[in-house]
Amino acid sequence: MDKAMPIMIQGTHSDAGKSAIVTALCRIFAQDGFKTAPFKSQNMALNSYITLDGKEIGRAQGVQAEAAGIVATTDMNPILIKPTGNYESQIVVHGVPYQNMKAGEYRQDFFQQGLKLIQDSYEKLVQGYECVVIEGAGSPAEINLNDRELVNMRVARLADAPVILVGDIEKGGVFASLVGTLQLLEPEDRQRVIGVVINKFRGDVSLLEPGLKWFEEYTGVSVLGVIPFIDHLTIEAEDSVVLGNYSTKTDTSKDLDIAVIRYPLISNFTDVDPFFEEPDCHVRFVSRAEEVGTPDLIILPGSKNTVEDSLFLHNSGLANRLLSLSEKKTMIVGICGGFQMLGKEIEDVLGVESPIKQAPGLGLIPMNTSITPNKTTIRSEGVITIQDNTIPVSGYEIHMGKSHFESGFDHLIELDDRVEGVWSENRLIMGTYFHGIFHNDEFREFLLNELRGKKGLDPIHDRVSFAKKREESFDRLADVVREHIQLDAIYQKMKEFQKGACHVKDM
C-alpha cells in the first residue's frame, strides 16, 4: 500500500452514531489486517481520555484506538474543547490546556492555528498507519459556520477522504435529514459522499426498502447499509446527550439502587459504566432533590466547573437531601470534582474555571480545595488496603485543583510516591481523584458486597470482568456493522480515492 487510505464518517446531526460507526470500522479494518488509527480534528466533549504520556484527548478517540488495538496519541485528537459554562470553553491543544476562549474568539482568532495543528497531526498519522478513520462533528450542513469550520468537509478535503453520511432513524425524519444535508453541501463536497448509512434501525428492514429505493433514485447516492439498533454495548458514550436516555426512578427488581448526581457540567460520567453490567445494580442519573429517593449508593461524578456545580447542589436542594441521607448512613462517593464537593469549601480565586470565586461544599470531608491553573493529567496505579485485604487499583487523574485535608480521615489509595483520596472510618464517605476507580473489578466487587451486606444480602463473588466485556462489545459491534454494510464497496471507494488522491493545500 502506497499511503494510508482515509474514510470519513459524518452525520446529519449530533448523536447520529458517528462515534460508534468509527469504532466499528477501526475494529473491522484491524481485524482485516490493516494498521488503523482514528482521527477527530476537533472534539467538544467533557468526557476525556488520558494517553500513556499523560495527555488529554476526547474519550471517543481513546476508545476507538483501543478498538483498533493501538496506543492512543494526541495526534488522533489534536484539539479538544471542554465547555466551562458562561459561554466559555477550555481549549486543549495536543493534550495540554491552551487557554479559555469564548466561541466567537475561538472561531475568529484560533482558526489558522487550529488548521495548521490539524494538518500536521493528520500527516503524522498517514505516515504511520494504513487506514485512518476520520470522525466529523455535528452536521456538515451548518451553513452559518462552514466558512471557518475545522472538523467536517474542510478535513475531508484536507485528507482527500471519501465521506459516509450517517442518519439516525430512531429520531424520525431520517430521509429528510439525509436529503436536506446532501442538498445543503457545496457541489464538490457532495461528490465526496460515497453513500449513506441509516443507523439505529428497529424492526423489519423490508418495510424500509421502498424508502431506500426512493432515496437512491432521488439523490443518486447509494445506501451503504442499515445498521440495527445494538443494545447493551459496553462501550463508553462521550456526549452527555445520552444521559437523557437513563432512568431517574428506582428499579425495585434490582437489589442495589445507585443514584448518580447529574449537575449541569457533569464530566467523565462513564466512571459509573461498570455498574450497568452488574446484574444486581440499577443505575440512574438524577438532577432534582425529589428524584434522589433512598438509594444504596450516591455517586458525585466529575465536573468541569466544580464551583458552579457545587452551587447547583445547594440551590437545587440536592445538598440538603444528600446530607440527610448521609445522616441515615447512605454511602456517598465523590470522584474528582465530586470529591472536591464532599469537602467544606472550593475556592477559585484566580477564575480558572469560573468567575465565581468560592462555593461551599457538602462538608462531609474535612477538606478545602483551591482550583489552580496547572492541570494534573496522569495515569496512576496503587493499592487500597481494607483490613487485611490489599486490592490493586489503577485509574487516571484529570483535575485543576489541590485539596488540603484536616485530620479524621484515612487515605484511600497508596501509590509509590504518595497517598490519594480519603475514606471514612465507617466506609460510608469516599472521595478520590481516580477516574476509573470502579473499572477495577476486585474493588467494585468489594464495594458492592459491602452494600449488599448492609441490606442483609449474601455477597456475589466472581463478578463480570469489565475489560473482557468491553472487548466482547468491540467485537459484537464490528460483527453487526460488518454484516449490515457494503464493506467491499467501501474498500473499493477508499482505494479509488487513494489512487487519485490530491491533497487540498489552500484550505
C-alpha positions as CSV (number, residue, x, y, z in Angstrom):
1,M,0.0,0.0,0.0
2,D,1.5,3.3,-1.1
3,K,-0.1,5.5,1.6
4,A,-2.9,5.5,4.1
5,M,-6.4,5.1,2.9
6,P,-8.8,7.5,4.8
7,I,-12.5,7.2,5.2
8,M,-14.6,9.9,6.9
9,I,-17.8,9.4,8.9
10,Q,-20.1,12.5,9.1
11,G,-23.6,12.7,10.5
12,T,-26.8,14.6,9.8
13,H,-26.7,15.9,13.5
14,S,-25.0,15.2,16.8
15,D,-25.7,11.8,18.3
16,A,-26.4,10.2,15.0
17,G,-24.0,7.4,15.9
18,K,-20.8,8.6,14.2
19,S,-18.5,7.6,17.1
20,A,-19.9,4.1,17.2
21,I,-19.5,3.6,13.4
22,V,-16.0,4.9,13.6
23,T,-15.3,2.5,16.5
24,A,-16.7,-0.4,14.4
25,L,-14.7,0.4,11.3
26,C,-11.5,0.7,13.4
27,R,-12.1,-2.8,14.7
28,I,-13.1,-4.2,11.3
29,F,-10.1,-2.7,9.5
30,A,-7.8,-4.0,12.2
31,Q,-9.4,-7.5,12.0
32,D,-8.8,-7.4,8.3
33,G,-5.1,-6.8,8.8
34,F,-4.8,-3.0,8.3
35,K,-2.9,-0.9,10.8
36,T,-5.7,1.6,11.6
37,A,-6.0,4.8,13.5
38,P,-8.9,7.1,14.4
39,F,-8.8,10.8,13.9
40,K,-11.1,13.6,15.0
41,S,-9.6,17.0,14.3
42,Q,-11.6,18.9,16.9
43,N,-13.8,17.4,19.6
44,M,-16.1,19.1,22.0
45,A,-16.6,16.8,25.0
46,L,-16.4,16.7,28.8
47,N,-15.6,13.0,28.8
48,S,-11.9,12.8,28.2
49,Y,-9.2,10.1,28.0
50,I,-5.6,10.2,29.2
51,T,-2.9,8.9,26.9
52,L,0.1,6.9,28.2
53,D,2.2,10.1,28.3
54,G,-0.4,11.9,30.4
55,K,-2.1,14.0,27.8
56,E,-5.9,14.6,27.4
57,I,-7.9,13.8,24.3
58,G,-11.6,13.1,23.6
59,R,-12.7,9.8,25.2
60,A,-14.1,8.6,21.9
61,Q,-10.8,8.7,20.2
62,G,-9.1,6.8,23.0
63,V,-11.8,4.1,22.9
64,Q,-11.5,3.9,19.1
65,A,-7.8,3.5,19.4
66,E,-8.4,0.6,21.8
67,A,-10.8,-0.9,19.3
68,A,-8.1,-0.7,16.7
69,G,-5.6,-2.3,19.0
70,I,-3.2,0.6,19.1
71,V,-2.0,3.2,21.7
72,A,-3.8,6.5,21.6
73,T,-1.9,9.7,20.9
74,T,-2.8,13.3,20.8
75,D,-2.4,13.3,17.0
76,M,-5.7,11.4,17.0
77,N,-7.5,14.4,18.5
78,P,-5.2,17.5,18.4
79,I,-7.9,19.9,19.6
80,L,-10.3,19.2,22.5
81,I,-12.9,21.8,23.5
82,K,-14.2,21.5,27.1
83,P,-17.1,23.8,27.9
84,T,-16.8,25.5,31.3
85,G,-20.0,27.5,31.3
86,N,-20.6,31.2,30.8
87,Y,-20.2,30.7,27.0
88,E,-16.5,29.8,27.5
89,S,-14.6,26.7,26.9
90,Q,-11.2,25.4,27.8
91,I,-9.2,24.8,24.6
92,V,-6.9,21.8,25.0
93,V,-4.1,21.5,22.3
94,H,-2.3,18.2,22.0
95,G,-3.5,17.2,25.4
96,V,-2.4,20.3,27.3
97,P,-4.7,23.3,28.3
98,Y,-4.1,26.2,26.0
99,Q,-6.5,28.9,27.2
100,N,-10.1,29.6,27.9
101,M,-11.9,31.2,25.0
102,K,-15.4,32.3,24.0
103,A,-16.9,30.8,20.9
104,G,-16.5,33.9,18.8
105,E,-12.9,34.4,19.9
106,Y,-12.1,30.8,19.1
107,R,-13.7,31.0,15.7
108,Q,-12.0,34.3,14.8
109,D,-8.6,34.1,16.4
110,F,-7.8,30.3,16.5
111,F,-8.8,29.2,13.1
112,Q,-5.5,29.4,11.2
113,Q,-3.5,28.0,14.2
114,G,-6.1,25.2,14.6
115,L,-5.9,24.3,10.9
116,K,-2.2,24.0,11.0
117,L,-2.4,21.8,14.1
118,I,-4.9,19.6,12.3
119,Q,-2.8,19.3,9.1
120,D,0.3,18.4,11.0
121,S,-1.4,15.8,13.1
122,Y,-3.1,14.1,10.1
123,E,0.1,14.0,8.2
124,K,1.8,12.2,11.1
125,L,-1.0,9.6,11.2
126,V,-0.9,8.8,7.5
127,Q,2.8,8.2,7.7
128,G,2.4,5.5,10.4
129,Y,-0.9,3.8,9.5
130,E,-2.6,2.1,6.6
131,C,-6.1,3.2,7.3
132,V,-7.3,6.4,9.0
133,V,-11.0,6.5,10.1
134,I,-12.0,10.2,10.5
135,E,-14.9,11.4,12.5
136,G,-16.8,14.6,11.9
137,A,-18.9,16.5,14.4
138,G,-22.4,17.7,14.4
139,S,-23.5,18.3,10.8
140,P,-21.5,19.3,7.7
141,A,-24.6,21.4,6.7
142,E,-24.2,24.1,9.4
143,I,-24.1,26.8,6.7
144,N,-23.7,29.6,9.3
145,L,-20.4,28.0,10.4
146,N,-18.9,26.4,7.3
147,D,-16.6,29.3,6.3
148,R,-14.4,28.6,9.3
149,E,-15.2,25.0,10.4
150,L,-12.4,22.7,11.4
151,V,-14.0,19.3,11.7
152,N,-16.2,18.3,8.7
153,M,-15.8,18.9,5.0
154,R,-12.7,21.0,5.3
155,V,-11.0,18.0,6.9
156,A,-12.4,15.7,4.3
157,R,-10.8,17.9,1.6
158,L,-7.5,18.1,3.6
159,A,-7.3,14.3,3.7
160,D,-8.9,13.8,0.3
161,A,-11.2,11.3,2.0
162,P,-14.4,9.8,0.8
163,V,-17.3,10.5,3.2
164,I,-20.1,8.3,4.5
165,L,-23.1,10.3,5.9
166,V,-24.9,8.7,8.9
167,G,-28.5,9.3,9.7
168,D,-30.3,8.2,12.9
169,I,-33.7,6.7,12.1
170,E,-34.6,6.3,15.7
171,K,-35.2,10.1,16.0
172,G,-37.5,10.1,12.9
173,G,-37.3,12.0,9.7
174,V,-34.1,10.2,8.5
175,F,-34.8,10.6,4.8
176,A,-35.5,14.3,5.2
177,S,-32.3,14.8,7.2
178,L,-30.2,12.9,4.8
179,V,-31.6,14.6,1.7
180,G,-31.5,18.0,3.3
181,T,-27.9,17.6,4.4
182,L,-26.9,16.5,0.9
183,Q,-28.7,19.4,-0.8
184,L,-27.0,21.9,1.5
185,L,-23.5,20.7,0.8
186,E,-21.3,22.5,-1.8
187,P,-21.3,20.5,-5.1
188,E,-17.6,19.5,-4.7
189,D,-18.3,18.3,-1.2
190,R,-21.4,16.4,-2.2
191,Q,-19.3,14.5,-4.7
192,R,-17.2,13.2,-1.8
193,V,-20.2,11.4,-0.2
194,I,-19.9,7.8,-1.4
195,G,-23.0,6.7,0.4
196,V,-25.2,6.9,3.4
197,V,-25.8,4.7,6.4
198,I,-29.0,4.6,8.3
199,N,-28.3,3.9,11.9
200,K,-30.2,2.6,14.9
201,F,-33.0,0.8,13.0
202,R,-35.5,-1.3,14.8
203,G,-37.8,-3.7,13.0
204,D,-38.2,-5.4,9.6
205,V,-35.9,-3.8,7.1
206,S,-38.1,-4.9,4.2
207,L,-40.6,-2.2,5.3
208,L,-37.8,0.3,4.8
209,E,-36.9,-0.8,1.3
210,P,-39.3,1.5,-0.7
211,G,-37.7,4.4,1.1
212,L,-34.2,3.2,0.4
213,K,-35.0,2.8,-3.3
214,W,-36.6,6.2,-3.5
215,F,-33.6,7.8,-1.8
216,E,-31.1,6.3,-4.2
217,E,-33.2,7.3,-7.2
218,Y,-33.8,10.8,-5.9
219,T,-30.3,11.6,-4.7
220,G,-28.1,9.3,-6.8
221,V,-26.3,8.4,-3.6
222,S,-26.0,4.8,-2.5
223,V,-27.4,3.4,0.8
224,L,-24.3,1.5,2.0
225,G,-26.1,0.0,5.0
226,V,-28.9,-0.1,7.5
227,I,-27.4,-0.7,11.0
228,P,-29.8,-2.2,13.5
229,F,-30.1,-0.7,17.0
230,I,-27.5,-2.5,19.1
231,D,-28.4,-2.8,22.8
232,H,-26.2,-3.4,25.8
233,L,-22.8,-2.4,24.4
234,T,-20.1,-2.0,27.0
235,I,-18.6,1.0,25.1
236,E,-18.3,4.4,26.8
237,A,-20.5,7.2,25.5
238,E,-18.9,10.5,25.0
239,D,-21.8,13.0,24.6
240,S,-23.8,13.9,27.7
241,V,-26.9,13.9,25.5
242,V,-27.1,10.2,26.1
243,L,-27.8,10.8,29.8
244,G,-31.4,11.7,28.8
245,N,-31.9,8.1,28.0
246,Y,-31.2,6.9,31.5
247,S,-33.9,6.4,34.1
248,T,-34.3,8.7,37.1
249,K,-36.5,6.2,39.0
250,T,-35.7,3.2,41.2
251,D,-35.9,-0.3,39.7
252,T,-37.2,-2.4,42.5
253,S,-36.3,-5.6,40.6
254,K,-32.6,-5.0,41.3
255,D,-31.0,-5.5,44.8
256,L,-29.0,-2.3,44.7
257,D,-30.1,1.2,43.7
258,I,-27.3,3.6,42.6
259,A,-28.1,7.3,42.1
260,V,-25.6,9.4,40.1
261,I,-25.9,13.2,40.6
262,R,-26.2,14.9,37.2
263,Y,-25.2,18.5,37.6
264,P,-25.1,20.9,34.6
265,L,-21.4,20.5,33.8
266,I,-21.0,16.8,34.6
267,S,-17.9,15.2,33.1
268,N,-16.4,11.7,32.8
269,F,-19.8,10.2,33.7
270,T,-18.6,7.0,32.2
271,D,-16.9,6.3,35.5
272,V,-20.1,4.5,36.5
273,D,-20.4,2.4,33.4
274,P,-19.2,-0.9,35.1
275,F,-22.3,-0.8,37.3
276,F,-24.5,-1.1,34.3
277,E,-23.0,-4.6,33.7
278,E,-23.8,-5.8,37.2
279,P,-26.9,-8.0,37.5
280,D,-27.9,-6.6,40.9
281,C,-27.4,-2.9,40.2
282,H,-29.8,-0.3,38.8
283,V,-28.0,3.0,37.9
284,R,-29.9,6.2,37.4
285,F,-28.9,9.9,36.8
286,V,-30.8,12.5,38.9
287,S,-30.7,16.3,38.8
288,R,-33.5,17.1,41.3
289,A,-33.8,16.5,45.0
290,E,-37.2,14.8,44.6
291,E,-35.6,12.2,42.2
292,V,-33.0,11.0,44.7
293,G,-35.2,8.8,46.8
294,T,-33.3,6.4,49.2
295,P,-30.5,4.8,47.1
296,D,-27.9,2.4,48.5
297,L,-25.1,4.4,46.9
298,I,-24.9,8.0,45.8
299,I,-22.1,9.0,43.4
300,L,-20.9,12.5,42.7
301,P,-19.1,12.3,39.4
302,G,-16.6,14.7,37.8
303,S,-17.3,18.3,36.9
304,K,-15.8,20.8,34.5
305,N,-16.8,23.7,36.8
306,T,-16.7,22.5,40.4
307,V,-17.6,25.8,42.0
308,E,-20.8,26.4,39.9
309,D,-21.9,22.7,40.1
310,S,-21.4,22.8,43.9
311,L,-23.6,25.9,44.0
312,F,-26.1,23.9,41.9
313,L,-26.3,21.2,44.6
314,H,-27.1,23.8,47.2
315,N,-29.5,25.9,45.1
316,S,-31.4,22.9,43.9
317,G,-32.0,21.3,47.3
318,L,-29.8,18.4,46.4
319,A,-27.2,19.3,49.0
320,N,-29.8,19.1,51.8
321,R,-31.1,15.8,50.5
322,L,-27.6,14.3,50.3
323,L,-26.7,15.5,53.8
324,S,-30.0,14.0,55.2
325,L,-29.2,10.6,53.5
326,S,-25.6,10.8,54.9
327,E,-27.0,11.1,58.4
328,K,-29.1,7.9,57.7
329,K,-25.9,6.1,56.8
330,T,-26.2,6.1,53.0
331,M,-22.8,5.6,51.2
332,I,-21.7,8.6,49.2
333,V,-18.7,8.5,46.8
334,G,-17.2,11.6,45.1
335,I,-14.9,11.4,42.1
336,C,-12.6,14.3,41.0
337,G,-14.9,17.3,41.1
338,G,-17.4,15.3,43.1
339,F,-14.6,14.6,45.5
340,Q,-13.9,18.3,45.9
341,M,-17.6,18.9,46.5
342,L,-17.5,16.5,49.5
343,G,-15.2,18.9,51.3
344,K,-16.0,22.1,53.2
345,E,-15.2,24.7,50.6
346,I,-14.0,25.1,47.0
347,E,-12.1,28.3,46.0
348,D,-11.3,29.6,42.5
349,V,-9.7,32.9,43.4
350,L,-7.9,33.1,40.0
351,G,-11.1,32.5,38.0
352,V,-9.6,29.3,36.4
353,E,-13.0,27.6,35.8
354,S,-15.5,30.2,36.9
355,P,-15.9,34.0,37.7
356,I,-17.5,32.9,40.9
357,K,-14.6,32.8,43.5
358,Q,-16.0,30.5,46.1
359,A,-18.6,27.9,46.8
360,P,-19.5,25.8,49.9
361,G,-19.1,22.0,49.7
362,L,-21.1,19.4,51.5
363,G,-18.8,19.4,54.5
364,L,-18.7,15.6,54.6
365,I,-14.9,15.6,54.5
366,P,-12.6,17.9,56.5
367,M,-11.0,19.3,53.3
368,N,-10.7,22.5,51.4
369,T,-9.9,22.8,47.7
370,S,-8.2,25.5,45.7
371,I,-8.6,25.5,41.9
372,T,-5.2,26.1,40.3
373,P,-4.3,26.9,36.7
374,N,-2.0,23.9,36.4
375,K,-3.8,20.8,35.3
376,T,-3.0,17.3,36.6
377,T,-3.3,14.6,33.9
378,I,-1.8,11.3,34.7
379,R,-2.4,7.6,34.7
380,S,-1.9,6.1,38.2
381,E,-1.6,2.8,40.0
382,G,-1.8,2.0,43.7
383,V,-3.4,-0.2,46.3
384,I,-6.3,0.0,48.6
385,T,-5.9,-1.7,52.0
386,I,-9.0,-2.7,53.7
387,Q,-8.5,-4.6,57.0
388,D,-6.1,-7.4,55.9
389,N,-7.0,-7.2,52.2
390,T,-4.9,-5.3,49.7
391,I,-6.6,-4.5,46.4
392,P,-4.6,-3.2,43.4
393,V,-6.3,-0.3,41.5
394,S,-5.5,1.8,38.5
395,G,-7.1,4.9,37.1
396,Y,-6.4,8.3,35.6
397,E,-6.5,11.8,37.1
398,I,-7.7,14.9,35.3
399,H,-8.2,17.9,37.6
400,M,-7.3,21.5,38.2
401,G,-7.1,21.9,41.9
402,K,-5.3,21.0,45.1
403,S,-7.1,19.6,48.1
404,H,-5.9,20.2,51.7
405,F,-7.0,17.8,54.4
406,E,-7.5,18.1,58.1
407,S,-7.4,15.2,60.5
408,G,-10.0,12.5,60.9
409,F,-10.0,10.6,57.6
410,D,-7.7,7.8,56.3
411,H,-6.3,7.9,52.8
412,L,-7.9,5.6,50.3
413,I,-5.1,4.7,47.8
414,E,-1.4,4.2,48.5
415,L,0.8,4.9,45.5
416,D,4.6,4.5,45.2
417,D,5.3,8.2,46.0
418,R,2.1,9.5,47.7
419,V,-1.3,8.7,49.1
420,E,-4.5,9.7,47.4
421,G,-8.2,10.1,48.3
422,V,-10.0,9.6,51.6
423,W,-12.3,7.0,53.1
424,S,-14.2,7.5,56.4
425,E,-13.6,5.0,59.2
426,N,-17.1,3.7,58.8
427,R,-16.6,3.4,55.0
428,L,-19.7,5.5,54.2
429,I,-17.9,8.5,52.7
430,M,-15.3,8.0,50.0
431,G,-13.5,10.6,47.8
432,T,-10.8,10.2,45.1
433,Y,-9.3,11.9,42.1
434,F,-9.0,8.5,40.4
435,H,-11.3,8.3,37.4
436,G,-12.0,4.7,36.5
437,I,-11.9,3.5,40.1
438,F,-15.0,1.4,39.6
439,H,-13.4,-0.2,36.5
440,N,-11.2,-2.2,38.9
441,D,-13.2,-5.5,39.2
442,E,-11.9,-6.6,42.6
443,F,-12.6,-3.2,44.2
444,R,-16.0,-2.9,42.6
445,E,-16.9,-6.4,43.9
446,F,-15.8,-5.4,47.4
447,L,-17.8,-2.2,47.3
448,L,-21.0,-3.8,46.1
449,N,-20.7,-6.6,48.6
450,E,-20.4,-4.0,51.3
451,L,-23.7,-2.5,50.1
452,R,-25.3,-6.0,50.0
453,G,-24.1,-6.8,53.5
454,K,-25.7,-3.6,54.8
455,K,-29.0,-4.9,53.4
456,G,-28.6,-8.4,54.8
457,L,-28.0,-9.8,51.3
458,D,-25.5,-12.5,50.5
459,P,-22.3,-11.4,48.7
460,I,-21.8,-12.1,45.0
461,H,-18.3,-13.3,44.0
462,D,-16.6,-13.7,40.7
463,R,-18.4,-10.7,39.1
464,V,-18.0,-9.8,35.5
465,S,-14.7,-8.6,34.1
466,F,-15.4,-5.2,32.7
467,A,-12.4,-5.2,30.5
468,K,-13.5,-8.5,29.0
469,K,-17.0,-7.2,28.4
470,R,-15.5,-4.2,26.6
471,E,-13.5,-6.4,24.2
472,E,-16.6,-8.5,23.6
473,S,-18.6,-5.4,22.8
474,F,-16.0,-4.2,20.3
475,D,-16.2,-7.5,18.5
476,R,-20.0,-7.6,18.6
477,L,-20.3,-4.0,17.3
478,A,-17.9,-4.9,14.5
479,D,-19.7,-8.1,13.7
480,V,-23.1,-6.3,13.4
481,V,-21.8,-3.4,11.3
482,R,-19.8,-5.8,9.0
483,E,-23.0,-7.8,8.4
484,H,-25.1,-4.8,7.6
485,I,-22.9,-2.6,5.4
486,Q,-21.4,-3.0,2.0
487,L,-17.8,-3.3,3.2
488,D,-16.4,-4.3,-0.2
489,A,-17.9,-1.1,-1.8
490,I,-16.4,1.0,1.0
491,Y,-12.9,-0.6,0.5
492,Q,-13.2,0.0,-3.3
493,K,-14.0,3.7,-2.9
494,M,-11.2,4.1,-0.4
495,K,-8.8,2.6,-2.9
496,E,-10.1,4.8,-5.7
497,F,-9.7,8.0,-3.7
498,Q,-6.2,6.8,-2.7
499,K,-5.1,6.3,-6.3
500,G,-6.4,9.7,-7.4
501,A,-5.5,11.5,-4.1
502,C,-4.5,15.1,-4.4
503,H,-4.4,16.9,-1.0
504,V,-6.0,20.3,-1.0
505,K,-3.4,22.8,0.2
506,D,-5.4,26.0,0.1
507,M,-7.9,25.5,2.9
